[in-house]
Amino acid sequence: MLGADSGQVEALVNELLLQGCRDIVFDLSGLTHIDSTGIGRFIASYNRTMQTEGASMRMAAATGVVRSAFRVTKLDSVFPFYDTVEQAQQ
């Protein structure tokens, strides 16, 4: 999730919310790197989600440098993180 490709996150969240989805879980298990633009996209998506009544956004299966990036920026205290997608869905 680097640069312009990260724009897909915001577009996806907006589309899901418009379709009536209220529980959004991001499976980050396949993500090996994230930059500040990618993190910014998640912040914008989280803010959009929190503006929608009854909606929530959770992160699942983040490891390595991706998890560290959220920890270093202290965003792990903002975003709910779960070890697995299954745990995040409960």
PDB file of N, CA, C and O in Angstrom:
ATOM      1  N   MET A   1       0.846  -1.162   0.000  1.00  0.00           N
ATOM      2  CA  MET A   1       0.000   0.000   0.000  1.00  0.00           C
ATOM      3  C   MET A   1       0.893   1.226   0.000  1.00  0.00           C
ATOM      4  O   MET A   1       1.251   1.756   1.052  1.00  0.00           O
ATOM      5  N   LEU A   2       1.235   1.654  -1.163  1.00  0.00           N
ATOM      6  CA  LEU A   2       2.115   2.797  -1.306  1.00  0.00           C
ATOM      7  C   LEU A   2       1.529   3.788  -2.306  1.00  0.00           C
ATOM      8  O   LEU A   2       0.962   3.383  -3.321  1.00  0.00           O
ATOM      9  N   GLY A   3       1.659   5.062  -2.031  1.00  0.00           N
ATOM     10  CA  GLY A   3       1.308   6.112  -2.970  1.00  0.00           C
ATOM     11  C   GLY A   3      -0.116   6.064  -3.483  1.00  0.00           C
ATOM     12  O   GLY A   3      -1.065   5.858  -2.727  1.00  0.00           O
ATOM     13  N   ALA A   4      -0.245   6.259  -4.794  1.00  0.00           N
ATOM     14  CA  ALA A   4      -1.557   6.406  -5.425  1.00  0.00           C
ATOM     15  C   ALA A   4      -2.448   5.174  -5.269  1.00  0.00           C
ATOM     16  O   ALA A   4      -3.670   5.303  -5.205  1.00  0.00           O
ATOM     17  N   ASP A   5      -1.854   3.989  -5.208  1.00  0.00           N
ATOM     18  CA  ASP A   5      -2.653   2.767  -5.052  1.00  0.00           C
ATOM     19  C   ASP A   5      -3.474   2.777  -3.764  1.00  0.00           C
ATOM     20  O   ASP A   5      -4.507   2.113  -3.674  1.00  0.00           O
ATOM     21  N   SER A   6      -3.018   3.516  -2.791  1.00  0.00           N
ATOM     22  CA  SER A   6      -3.728   3.548  -1.515  1.00  0.00           C
ATOM     23  C   SER A   6      -5.078   4.246  -1.613  1.00  0.00           C
ATOM     24  O   SER A   6      -5.906   4.109  -0.713  1.00  0.00           O
ATOM     25  N   GLY A   7      -5.314   4.992  -2.693  1.00  0.00           N
ATOM     26  CA  GLY A   7      -6.604   5.660  -2.895  1.00  0.00           C
ATOM     27  C   GLY A   7      -7.758   4.684  -2.978  1.00  0.00           C
ATOM     28  O   GLY A   7      -8.908   5.058  -2.746  1.00  0.00           O
ATOM     29  N   GLN A   8      -7.469   3.453  -3.300  1.00  0.00           N
ATOM     30  CA  GLN A   8      -8.505   2.430  -3.379  1.00  0.00           C
ATOM     31  C   GLN A   8      -9.173   2.192  -2.029  1.00  0.00           C
ATOM     32  O   GLN A   8     -10.339   1.802  -1.968  1.00  0.00           O
ATOM     33  N   VAL A   9      -8.441   2.426  -0.958  1.00  0.00           N
ATOM     34  CA  VAL A   9      -8.993   2.212   0.384  1.00  0.00           C
ATOM     35  C   VAL A   9     -10.187   3.141   0.612  1.00  0.00           C
ATOM     36  O   VAL A   9     -11.266   2.690   0.996  1.00  0.00           O
ATOM     37  N   GLU A  10      -9.987   4.429   0.376  1.00  0.00           N
ATOM     38  CA  GLU A  10     -11.074   5.390   0.593  1.00  0.00           C
ATOM     39  C   GLU A  10     -12.255   5.118  -0.327  1.00  0.00           C
ATOM     40  O   GLU A  10     -13.406   5.186   0.103  1.00  0.00           O
ATOM     41  N   ALA A  11     -11.978   4.814  -1.582  1.00  0.00           N
ATOM     42  CA  ALA A  11     -13.050   4.528  -2.535  1.00  0.00           C
ATOM     43  C   ALA A  11     -13.856   3.311  -2.096  1.00  0.00           C
ATOM     44  O   ALA A  11     -15.085   3.316  -2.175  1.00  0.00           O
ATOM     45  N   LEU A  12     -13.171   2.277  -1.637  1.00  0.00           N
ATOM     46  CA  LEU A  12     -13.840   1.064  -1.177  1.00  0.00           C
ATOM     47  C   LEU A  12     -14.719   1.344   0.039  1.00  0.00           C
ATOM     48  O   LEU A  12     -15.871   0.914   0.089  1.00  0.00           O
ATOM     49  N   VAL A  13     -14.178   2.059   1.011  1.00  0.00           N
ATOM     50  CA  VAL A  13     -14.951   2.369   2.217  1.00  0.00           C
ATOM     51  C   VAL A  13     -16.181   3.192   1.867  1.00  0.00           C
ATOM     52  O   VAL A  13     -17.274   2.911   2.359  1.00  0.00           O
ATOM     53  N   ASN A  14     -16.018   4.199   1.029  1.00  0.00           N
ATOM     54  CA  ASN A  14     -17.170   5.008   0.622  1.00  0.00           C
ATOM     55  C   ASN A  14     -18.234   4.169  -0.060  1.00  0.00           C
ATOM     56  O   ASN A  14     -19.424   4.322   0.215  1.00  0.00           O
ATOM     57  N   GLU A  15     -17.809   3.280  -0.951  1.00  0.00           N
ATOM     58  CA  GLU A  15     -18.759   2.415  -1.657  1.00  0.00           C
ATOM     59  C   GLU A  15     -19.476   1.471  -0.690  1.00  0.00           C
ATOM     60  O   GLU A  15     -20.691   1.297  -0.780  1.00  0.00           O
ATOM     61  N   LEU A  16     -18.732   0.865   0.226  1.00  0.00           N
ATOM     62  CA  LEU A  16     -19.350  -0.038   1.197  1.00  0.00           C
ATOM     63  C   LEU A  16     -20.374   0.685   2.068  1.00  0.00           C
ATOM     64  O   LEU A  16     -21.455   0.157   2.327  1.00  0.00           O
ATOM     65  N   LEU A  17     -20.040   1.872   2.513  1.00  0.00           N
ATOM     66  CA  LEU A  17     -20.968   2.637   3.351  1.00  0.00           C
ATOM     67  C   LEU A  17     -22.210   3.023   2.562  1.00  0.00           C
ATOM     68  O   LEU A  17     -23.317   2.986   3.098  1.00  0.00           O
ATOM     69  N   LEU A  18     -22.042   3.391   1.296  1.00  0.00           N
ATOM     70  CA  LEU A  18     -23.201   3.725   0.446  1.00  0.00           C
ATOM     71  C   LEU A  18     -24.099   2.511   0.220  1.00  0.00           C
ATOM     72  O   LEU A  18     -25.312   2.647   0.060  1.00  0.00           O
ATOM     73  N   GLN A  19     -23.494   1.326   0.208  1.00  0.00           N
ATOM     74  CA  GLN A  19     -24.263   0.085   0.035  1.00  0.00           C
ATOM     75  C   GLN A  19     -24.931  -0.366   1.323  1.00  0.00           C
ATOM     76  O   GLN A  19     -25.678  -1.344   1.328  1.00  0.00           O
ATOM     77  N   GLY A  20     -24.666   0.340   2.412  1.00  0.00           N
ATOM     78  CA  GLY A  20     -25.302  -0.004   3.674  1.00  0.00           C
ATOM     79  C   GLY A  20     -24.473  -0.860   4.605  1.00  0.00           C
ATOM     80  O   GLY A  20     -24.941  -1.216   5.687  1.00  0.00           O
ATOM     81  N   CYS A  21     -23.255  -1.201   4.217  1.00  0.00           N
ATOM     82  CA  CYS A  21     -22.378  -1.969   5.104  1.00  0.00           C
ATOM     83  C   CYS A  21     -22.012  -1.097   6.294  1.00  0.00           C
ATOM     84  O   CYS A  21     -21.738   0.092   6.136  1.00  0.00           O
ATOM     85  N   ARG A  22     -22.006  -1.675   7.463  1.00  0.00           N
ATOM     86  CA  ARG A  22     -21.685  -0.909   8.662  1.00  0.00           C
ATOM     87  C   ARG A  22     -20.499  -1.479   9.432  1.00  0.00           C
ATOM     88  O   ARG A  22     -19.940  -0.795  10.290  1.00  0.00           O
ATOM     89  N   ASP A  23     -20.109  -2.709   9.145  1.00  0.00           N
ATOM     90  CA  ASP A  23     -18.961  -3.332   9.805  1.00  0.00           C
ATOM     91  C   ASP A  23     -17.896  -3.616   8.745  1.00  0.00           C
ATOM     92  O   ASP A  23     -18.042  -4.529   7.932  1.00  0.00           O
ATOM     93  N   ILE A  24     -16.833  -2.828   8.764  1.00  0.00           N
ATOM     94  CA  ILE A  24     -15.779  -2.958   7.760  1.00  0.00           C
ATOM     95  C   ILE A  24     -14.522  -3.507   8.444  1.00  0.00           C
ATOM     96  O   ILE A  24     -14.039  -2.952   9.431  1.00  0.00           O
ATOM     97  N   VAL A  25     -14.007  -4.612   7.891  1.00  0.00           N
ATOM     98  CA  VAL A  25     -12.799  -5.239   8.411  1.00  0.00           C
ATOM     99  C   VAL A  25     -11.775  -5.286   7.285  1.00  0.00           C
ATOM    100  O   VAL A  25     -12.043  -5.826   6.212  1.00  0.00           O
ATOM    101  N   PHE A  26     -10.602  -4.717   7.537  1.00  0.00           N
ATOM    102  CA  PHE A  26      -9.508  -4.783   6.573  1.00  0.00           C
ATOM    103  C   PHE A  26      -8.580  -5.918   6.952  1.00  0.00           C
ATOM    104  O   PHE A  26      -8.024  -5.944   8.050  1.00  0.00           O
ATOM    105  N   ASP A  27      -8.417  -6.865   6.024  1.00  0.00           N
ATOM    106  CA  ASP A  27      -7.482  -7.972   6.189  1.00  0.00           C
ATOM    107  C   ASP A  27      -6.123  -7.490   5.679  1.00  0.00           C
ATOM    108  O   ASP A  27      -5.912  -7.394   4.470  1.00  0.00           O
ATOM    109  N   LEU A  28      -5.217  -7.192   6.582  1.00  0.00           N
ATOM    110  CA  LEU A  28      -3.913  -6.650   6.223  1.00  0.00           C
ATOM    111  C   LEU A  28      -2.834  -7.726   6.128  1.00  0.00           C
ATOM    112  O   LEU A  28      -1.649  -7.404   6.041  1.00  0.00           O
ATOM    113  N   SER A  29      -3.226  -8.985   6.144  1.00  0.00           N
ATOM    114  CA  SER A  29      -2.257 -10.085   6.167  1.00  0.00           C
ATOM    115  C   SER A  29      -1.347 -10.098   4.942  1.00  0.00           C
ATOM    116  O   SER A  29      -0.200 -10.533   5.046  1.00  0.00           O
ATOM    117  N   GLY A  30      -1.811  -9.644   3.805  1.00  0.00           N
ATOM    118  CA  GLY A  30      -0.998  -9.647   2.588  1.00  0.00           C
ATOM    119  C   GLY A  30      -0.202  -8.371   2.387  1.00  0.00           C
ATOM    120  O   GLY A  30       0.552  -8.257   1.420  1.00  0.00           O
ATOM    121  N   LEU A  31      -0.357  -7.429   3.271  1.00  0.00           N
ATOM    122  CA  LEU A  31       0.322  -6.139   3.157  1.00  0.00           C
ATOM    123  C   LEU A  31       1.708  -6.224   3.783  1.00  0.00           C
ATOM    124  O   LEU A  31       1.842  -6.555   4.960  1.00  0.00           O
ATOM    125  N   THR A  32       2.739  -5.923   2.995  1.00  0.00           N
ATOM    126  CA  THR A  32       4.106  -6.024   3.493  1.00  0.00           C
ATOM    127  C   THR A  32       4.731  -4.667   3.784  1.00  0.00           C
ATOM    128  O   THR A  32       5.714  -4.594   4.522  1.00  0.00           O
ATOM    129  N   HIS A  33       4.187  -3.591   3.223  1.00  0.00           N
ATOM    130  CA  HIS A  33       4.712  -2.246   3.444  1.00  0.00           C
ATOM    131  C   HIS A  33       3.561  -1.246   3.450  1.00  0.00           C
ATOM    132  O   HIS A  33       2.529  -1.475   2.820  1.00  0.00           O
ATOM    133  N   ILE A  34       3.742  -0.150   4.158  1.00  0.00           N
ATOM    134  CA  ILE A  34       2.780   0.940   4.140  1.00  0.00           C
ATOM    135  C   ILE A  34       3.549   2.240   4.344  1.00  0.00           C
ATOM    136  O   ILE A  34       4.471   2.311   5.158  1.00  0.00           O
ATOM    137  N   ASP A  35       3.159   3.263   3.595  1.00  0.00           N
ATOM    138  CA  ASP A  35       3.813   4.557   3.757  1.00  0.00           C
ATOM    139  C   ASP A  35       2.836   5.542   4.392  1.00  0.00           C
ATOM    140  O   ASP A  35       1.708   5.182   4.728  1.00  0.00           O
ATOM    141  N   SER A  36       3.280   6.785   4.552  1.00  0.00           N
ATOM    142  CA  SER A  36       2.435   7.775   5.223  1.00  0.00           C
ATOM    143  C   SER A  36       1.158   8.061   4.432  1.00  0.00           C
ATOM    144  O   SER A  36       0.124   8.374   5.022  1.00  0.00           O
ATOM    145  N   THR A  37       1.221   7.958   3.120  1.00  0.00           N
ATOM    146  CA  THR A  37       0.022   8.160   2.308  1.00  0.00           C
ATOM    147  C   THR A  37      -0.992   7.061   2.592  1.00  0.00           C
ATOM    148  O   THR A  37      -2.184   7.335   2.737  1.00  0.00           O
ATOM    149  N   GLY A  38      -0.526   5.827   2.671  1.00  0.00           N
ATOM    150  CA  GLY A  38      -1.413   4.704   2.977  1.00  0.00           C
ATOM    151  C   GLY A  38      -2.049   4.845   4.347  1.00  0.00           C
ATOM    152  O   GLY A  38      -3.245   4.606   4.513  1.00  0.00           O
ATOM    153  N   ILE A  39      -1.249   5.231   5.325  1.00  0.00           N
ATOM    154  CA  ILE A  39      -1.780   5.433   6.675  1.00  0.00           C
ATOM    155  C   ILE A  39      -2.794   6.568   6.661  1.00  0.00           C
ATOM    156  O   ILE A  39      -3.833   6.487   7.317  1.00  0.00           O
ATOM    157  N   GLY A  40      -2.492   7.628   5.912  1.00  0.00           N
ATOM    158  CA  GLY A  40      -3.432   8.744   5.792  1.00  0.00           C
ATOM    159  C   GLY A  40      -4.751   8.319   5.193  1.00  0.00           C
ATOM    160  O   GLY A  40      -5.804   8.815   5.594  1.00  0.00           O
ATOM    161  N   ARG A  41      -4.710   7.410   4.240  1.00  0.00           N
ATOM    162  CA  ARG A  41      -5.954   6.895   3.624  1.00  0.00           C
ATOM    163  C   ARG A  41      -6.792   6.139   4.652  1.00  0.00           C
ATOM    164  O   ARG A  41      -8.018   6.256   4.669  1.00  0.00           O
ATOM    165  N   PHE A  42      -6.134   5.372   5.497  1.00  0.00           N
ATOM    166  CA  PHE A  42      -6.869   4.668   6.548  1.00  0.00           C
ATOM    167  C   PHE A  42      -7.470   5.654   7.548  1.00  0.00           C
ATOM    168  O   PHE A  42      -8.585   5.447   8.026  1.00  0.00           O
ATOM    169  N   ILE A  43      -6.745   6.716   7.865  1.00  0.00           N
ATOM    170  CA  ILE A  43      -7.274   7.734   8.779  1.00  0.00           C
ATOM    171  C   ILE A  43      -8.510   8.391   8.170  1.00  0.00           C
ATOM    172  O   ILE A  43      -9.529   8.537   8.845  1.00  0.00           O
ATOM    173  N   ALA A  44      -8.429   8.786   6.903  1.00  0.00           N
ATOM    174  CA  ALA A  44      -9.573   9.404   6.229  1.00  0.00           C
ATOM    175  C   ALA A  44     -10.756   8.437   6.176  1.00  0.00           C
ATOM    176  O   ALA A  44     -11.901   8.840   6.381  1.00  0.00           O
ATOM    177  N   SER A  45     -10.480   7.177   5.903  1.00  0.00           N
ATOM    178  CA  SER A  45     -11.550   6.170   5.846  1.00  0.00           C
ATOM    179  C   SER A  45     -12.179   5.955   7.213  1.00  0.00           C
ATOM    180  O   SER A  45     -13.393   5.797   7.336  1.00  0.00           O
ATOM    181  N   TYR A  46     -11.339   5.952   8.231  1.00  0.00           N
ATOM    182  CA  TYR A  46     -11.848   5.798   9.600  1.00  0.00           C
ATOM    183  C   TYR A  46     -12.744   6.981   9.968  1.00  0.00           C
ATOM    184  O   TYR A  46     -13.822   6.799  10.535  1.00  0.00           O
ATOM    185  N   ASN A  47     -12.294   8.187   9.642  1.00  0.00           N
ATOM    186  CA  ASN A  47     -13.112   9.376   9.927  1.00  0.00           C
ATOM    187  C   ASN A  47     -14.449   9.316   9.206  1.00  0.00           C
ATOM    188  O   ASN A  47     -15.484   9.651   9.782  1.00  0.00           O
ATOM    189  N   ARG A  48     -14.429   8.888   7.940  1.00  0.00           N
ATOM    190  CA  ARG A  48     -15.676   8.744   7.163  1.00  0.00           C
ATOM    191  C   ARG A  48     -16.576   7.696   7.798  1.00  0.00           C
ATOM    192  O   ARG A  48     -17.789   7.884   7.883  1.00  0.00           O
ATOM    193  N   THR A  49     -15.995   6.610   8.236  1.00  0.00           N
ATOM    194  CA  THR A  49     -16.767   5.541   8.862  1.00  0.00           C
ATOM    195  C   THR A  49     -17.405   6.024  10.159  1.00  0.00           C
ATOM    196  O   THR A  49     -18.570   5.728  10.425  1.00  0.00           O
ATOM    197  N   MET A  50     -16.661   6.753  10.953  1.00  0.00           N
ATOM    198  CA  MET A  50     -17.174   7.234  12.238  1.00  0.00           C
ATOM    199  C   MET A  50     -18.275   8.283  12.069  1.00  0.00           C
ATOM    200  O   MET A  50     -19.031   8.536  13.007  1.00  0.00           O
ATOM    201  N   GLN A  51     -18.375   8.893  10.890  1.00  0.00           N
ATOM    202  CA  GLN A  51     -19.440   9.851  10.607  1.00  0.00           C
ATOM    203  C   GLN A  51     -20.733   9.161  10.206  1.00  0.00           C
ATOM    204  O   GLN A  51     -21.775   9.803  10.075  1.00  0.00           O
ATOM    205  N   THR A  52     -20.659   7.852  10.011  1.00  0.00           N
ATOM    206  CA  THR A  52     -21.820   7.074   9.599  1.00  0.00           C
ATOM    207  C   THR A  52     -22.369   6.340  10.817  1.00  0.00           C
ATOM    208  O   THR A  52     -21.670   5.547  11.448  1.00  0.00           O
ATOM    209  N   GLU A  53     -23.608   6.613  11.130  1.00  0.00           N
ATOM    210  CA  GLU A  53     -24.220   6.032  12.328  1.00  0.00           C
ATOM    211  C   GLU A  53     -24.156   4.512  12.311  1.00  0.00           C
ATOM    212  O   GLU A  53     -24.535   3.869  11.332  1.00  0.00           O
ATOM    213  N   GLY A  54     -23.674   3.956  13.400  1.00  0.00           N
ATOM    214  CA  GLY A  54     -23.625   2.512  13.570  1.00  0.00           C
ATOM    215  C   GLY A  54     -22.502   1.819  12.833  1.00  0.00           C
ATOM    216  O   GLY A  54     -22.444   0.589  12.828  1.00  0.00           O
ATOM    217  N   ALA A  55     -21.600   2.572  12.206  1.00  0.00           N
ATOM    218  CA  ALA A  55     -20.534   1.950  11.419  1.00  0.00           C
ATOM    219  C   ALA A  55     -19.262   1.783  12.249  1.00  0.00           C
ATOM    220  O   ALA A  55     -19.006   2.548  13.179  1.00  0.00           O
ATOM    221  N   SER A  56     -18.474   0.771  11.895  1.00  0.00           N
ATOM    222  CA  SER A  56     -17.193   0.545  12.556  1.00  0.00           C
ATOM    223  C   SER A  56     -16.183   0.056  11.521  1.00  0.00           C
ATOM    224  O   SER A  56     -16.546  -0.519  10.495  1.00  0.00           O
ATOM    225  N   MET A  57     -14.919   0.299  11.815  1.00  0.00           N
ATOM    226  CA  MET A  57     -13.829  -0.140  10.948  1.00  0.00           C
ATOM    227  C   MET A  57     -12.769  -0.796  11.819  1.00  0.00           C
ATOM    228  O   MET A  57     -12.326  -0.219  12.812  1.00  0.00           O
ATOM    229  N   ARG A  58     -12.364  -2.008  11.442  1.00  0.00           N
ATOM    230  CA  ARG A  58     -11.389  -2.760  12.215  1.00  0.00           C
ATOM    231  C   ARG A  58     -10.266  -3.244  11.313  1.00  0.00           C
ATOM    232  O   ARG A  58     -10.452  -3.432  10.110  1.00  0.00           O
ATOM    233  N   MET A  59      -9.104  -3.441  11.911  1.00  0.00           N
ATOM    234  CA  MET A  59      -7.936  -3.933  11.192  1.00  0.00           C
ATOM    235  C   MET A  59      -7.615  -5.343  11.677  1.00  0.00           C
ATOM    236  O   MET A  59      -7.674  -5.623  12.875  1.00  0.00           O
ATOM    237  N   ALA A  60      -7.276  -6.227  10.743  1.00  0.00           N
ATOM    238  CA  ALA A  60      -6.978  -7.607  11.111  1.00  0.00           C
ATOM    239  C   ALA A  60      -5.673  -8.069  10.472  1.00  0.00           C
ATOM    240  O   ALA A  60      -5.344  -7.703   9.343  1.00  0.00           O
ATOM    241  N   ALA A  61      -4.952  -8.872  11.215  1.00  0.00           N
ATOM    242  CA  ALA A  61      -3.792  -9.629  10.734  1.00  0.00           C
ATOM    243  C   ALA A  61      -2.622  -8.769  10.264  1.00  0.00           C
ATOM    244  O   ALA A  61      -1.859  -9.207   9.403  1.00  0.00           O
ATOM    245  N   ALA A  62      -2.457  -7.576  10.795  1.00  0.00           N
ATOM    246  CA  ALA A  62      -1.300  -6.742  10.453  1.00  0.00           C
ATOM    247  C   ALA A  62      -0.067  -7.285  11.169  1.00  0.00           C
ATOM    248  O   ALA A  62      -0.112  -7.567  12.367  1.00  0.00           O
ATOM    249  N   THR A  63       1.014  -7.427  10.444  1.00  0.00           N
ATOM    250  CA  THR A  63       2.251  -7.951  11.035  1.00  0.00           C
ATOM    251  C   THR A  63       3.447  -7.124  10.570  1.00  0.00           C
ATOM    252  O   THR A  63       3.325  -6.264   9.698  1.00  0.00           O
ATOM    253  N   GLY A  64       4.577  -7.394  11.157  1.00  0.00           N
ATOM    254  CA  GLY A  64       5.839  -6.828  10.722  1.00  0.00           C
ATOM    255  C   GLY A  64       5.864  -5.311  10.681  1.00  0.00           C
ATOM    256  O   GLY A  64       5.396  -4.641  11.602  1.00  0.00           O
ATOM    257  N   VAL A  65       6.416  -4.780   9.599  1.00  0.00           N
ATOM    258  CA  VAL A  65       6.578  -3.328   9.486  1.00  0.00           C
ATOM    259  C   VAL A  65       5.246  -2.602   9.366  1.00  0.00           C
ATOM    260  O   VAL A  65       5.144  -1.429   9.727  1.00  0.00           O
ATOM    261  N   VAL A  66       4.230  -3.285   8.864  1.00  0.00           N
ATOM    262  CA  VAL A  66       2.906  -2.653   8.769  1.00  0.00           C
ATOM    263  C   VAL A  66       2.361  -2.411  10.165  1.00  0.00           C
ATOM    264  O   VAL A  66       1.907  -1.309  10.473  1.00  0.00           O
ATOM    265  N   ARG A  67       2.402  -3.409  10.995  1.00  0.00           N
ATOM    266  CA  ARG A  67       1.927  -3.254  12.379  1.00  0.00           C
ATOM    267  C   ARG A  67       2.771  -2.234  13.126  1.00  0.00           C
ATOM    268  O   ARG A  67       2.248  -1.437  13.904  1.00  0.00           O
ATOM    269  N   SER A  68       4.066  -2.260  12.892  1.00  0.00           N
ATOM    270  CA  SER A  68       4.972  -1.312  13.541  1.00  0.00           C
ATOM    271  C   SER A  68       4.666   0.126  13.133  1.00  0.00           C
ATOM    272  O   SER A  68       4.752   1.035  13.958  1.00  0.00           O
ATOM    273  N   ALA A  69       4.310   0.336  11.874  1.00  0.00           N
ATOM    274  CA  ALA A  69       3.988   1.684  11.406  1.00  0.00           C
ATOM    275  C   ALA A  69       2.799   2.253  12.165  1.00  0.00           C
ATOM    276  O   ALA A  69       2.793   3.433  12.515  1.00  0.00           O
ATOM    277  N   PHE A  70       1.803   1.432  12.419  1.00  0.00           N
ATOM    278  CA  PHE A  70       0.645   1.894  13.189  1.00  0.00           C
ATOM    279  C   PHE A  70       1.015   2.094  14.657  1.00  0.00           C
ATOM    280  O   PHE A  70       0.492   2.992  15.317  1.00  0.00           O
ATOM    281  N   ARG A  71       1.906   1.264  15.158  1.00  0.00           N
ATOM    282  CA  ARG A  71       2.332   1.384  16.556  1.00  0.00           C
ATOM    283  C   ARG A  71       3.166   2.653  16.761  1.00  0.00           C
ATOM    284  O   ARG A  71       2.940   3.389  17.722  1.00  0.00           O
ATOM    285  N   VAL A  72       4.121   2.913  15.873  1.00  0.00           N
ATOM    286  CA  VAL A  72       5.008   4.074  15.990  1.00  0.00           C
ATOM    287  C   VAL A  72       4.204   5.381  15.913  1.00  0.00           C
ATOM    288  O   VAL A  72       4.512   6.347  16.612  1.00  0.00           O
ATOM    289  N   THR A  73       3.190   5.400  15.071  1.00  0.00           N
ATOM    290  CA  THR A  73       2.364   6.605  14.924  1.00  0.00           C
ATOM    291  C   THR A  73       1.271   6.693  15.990  1.00  0.00           C
ATOM    292  O   THR A  73       0.476   7.632  16.011  1.00  0.00           O
ATOM    293  N   LYS A  74       1.252   5.696  16.869  1.00  0.00           N
ATOM    294  CA  LYS A  74       0.268   5.592  17.945  1.00  0.00           C
ATOM    295  C   LYS A  74      -1.168   5.433  17.434  1.00  0.00           C
ATOM    296  O   LYS A  74      -2.128   5.632  18.178  1.00  0.00           O
ATOM    297  N   LEU A  75      -1.297   5.078  16.181  1.00  0.00           N
ATOM    298  CA  LEU A  75      -2.623   4.835  15.617  1.00  0.00           C
ATOM    299  C   LEU A  75      -3.187   3.493  16.041  1.00  0.00           C
ATOM    300  O   LEU A  75      -4.368   3.220  15.825  1.00  0.00           O
ATOM    301  N   ASP A  76      -2.354   2.648  16.644  1.00  0.00           N
ATOM    302  CA  ASP A  76      -2.877   1.389  17.159  1.00  0.00           C
ATOM    303  C   ASP A  76      -3.791   1.623  18.356  1.00  0.00           C
ATOM    304  O   ASP A  76      -4.495   0.713  18.793  1.00  0.00           O
ATOM    305  N   SER A  77      -3.778   2.853  18.889  1.00  0.00           N
ATOM    306  CA  SER A  77      -4.722   3.188  19.965  1.00  0.00           C
ATOM    307  C   SER A  77      -6.012   3.788  19.401  1.00  0.00           C
ATOM    308  O   SER A  77      -6.983   3.978  20.133  1.00  0.00           O
ATOM    309  N   VAL A  78      -6.019   4.084  18.103  1.00  0.00           N
ATOM    310  CA  VAL A  78      -7.214   4.631  17.443  1.00  0.00           C
ATOM    311  C   VAL A  78      -7.961   3.522  16.721  1.00  0.00           C
ATOM    312  O   VAL A  78      -9.164   3.340  16.911  1.00  0.00           O
ATOM    313  N   PHE A  79      -7.236   2.785  15.893  1.00  0.00           N
ATOM    314  CA  PHE A  79      -7.834   1.688  15.139  1.00  0.00           C
ATOM    315  C   PHE A  79      -7.873   0.432  16.003  1.00  0.00           C
ATOM    316  O   PHE A  79      -6.878   0.098  16.645  1.00  0.00           O
ATOM    317  N   PRO A  80      -8.997  -0.263  16.029  1.00  0.00           N
ATOM    318  CA  PRO A  80      -9.013  -1.561  16.719  1.00  0.00           C
ATOM    319  C   PRO A  80      -8.288  -2.602  15.856  1.00  0.00           C
ATOM    320  O   PRO A  80      -8.636  -2.801  14.692  1.00  0.00           O
ATOM    321  N   PHE A  81      -7.294  -3.253  16.428  1.00  0.00           N
ATOM    322  CA  PHE A  81      -6.526  -4.291  15.738  1.00  0.00           C
ATOM    323  C   PHE A  81      -6.848  -5.655  16.322  1.00  0.00           C
ATOM    324  O   PHE A  81      -7.034  -5.805  17.529  1.00  0.00           O
ATOM    325  N   TYR A  82      -6.911  -6.652  15.434  1.00  0.00           N
ATOM    326  CA  TYR A  82      -7.179  -8.028  15.822  1.00  0.00           C
ATOM    327  C   TYR A  82      -6.159  -8.936  15.141  1.00  0.00           C
ATOM    328  O   TYR A  82      -5.665  -8.628  14.057  1.00  0.00           O
ATOM    329  N   ASP A  83      -5.857 -10.040  15.780  1.00  0.00           N
ATOM    330  CA  ASP A  83      -4.865 -10.976  15.217  1.00  0.00           C
ATOM    331  C   ASP A  83      -5.359 -11.646  13.947  1.00  0.00           C
ATOM    332  O   ASP A  83      -4.569 -11.935  13.049  1.00  0.00           O
ATOM    333  N   THR A  84      -6.667 -11.897  13.865  1.00  0.00           N
ATOM    334  CA  THR A  84      -7.221 -12.584  12.698  1.00  0.00           C
ATOM    335  C   THR A  84      -8.496 -11.874  12.220  1.00  0.00           C
ATOM    336  O   THR A  84      -9.115 -11.103  12.953  1.00  0.00           O
ATOM    337  N   VAL A  85      -8.857 -12.159  10.983  1.00  0.00           N
ATOM    338  CA  VAL A  85     -10.098 -11.618  10.427  1.00  0.00           C
ATOM    339  C   VAL A  85     -11.290 -12.148  11.216  1.00  0.00           C
ATOM    340  O   VAL A  85     -12.241 -11.415  11.486  1.00  0.00           O
ATOM    341  N   GLU A  86     -11.233 -13.414  11.581  1.00  0.00           N
ATOM    342  CA  GLU A  86     -12.333 -14.033  12.322  1.00  0.00           C
ATOM    343  C   GLU A  86     -12.578 -13.303  13.645  1.00  0.00           C
ATOM    344  O   GLU A  86     -13.723 -13.043  14.013  1.00  0.00           O
ATOM    345  N   GLN A  87     -11.509 -12.979  14.346  1.00  0.00           N
ATOM    346  CA  GLN A  87     -11.659 -12.244  15.613  1.00  0.00           C
ATOM    347  C   GLN A  87     -12.246 -10.856  15.362  1.00  0.00           C
ATOM    348  O   GLN A  87     -13.072 -10.390  16.148  1.00  0.00           O
ATOM    349  N   ALA A  88     -11.842 -10.200  14.298  1.00  0.00           N
ATOM    350  CA  ALA A  88     -12.330  -8.861  13.990  1.00  0.00           C
ATOM    351  C   ALA A  88     -13.808  -8.871  13.612  1.00  0.00           C
ATOM    352  O   ALA A  88     -14.505  -7.873  13.793  1.00  0.00           O
ATOM    353  N   GLN A  89     -14.279  -9.982  13.096  1.00  0.00           N
ATOM    354  CA  GLN A  89     -15.678 -10.086  12.664  1.00  0.00           C
ATOM    355  C   GLN A  89     -16.633 -10.341  13.827  1.00  0.00           C
ATOM    356  O   GLN A  89     -17.845 -10.199  13.665  1.00  0.00           O
ATOM    357  N   GLN A  90     -16.119 -10.708  14.980  1.00  0.00           N
ATOM    358  CA  GLN A  90     -16.985 -11.036  16.114  1.00  0.00           C
ATOM    359  C   GLN A  90     -17.477  -9.801  16.822  1.00  0.00           C
ATOM    360  O   GLN A  90     -18.218  -9.904  17.799  1.00  0.00           O
TER     361      GLN A  90
END
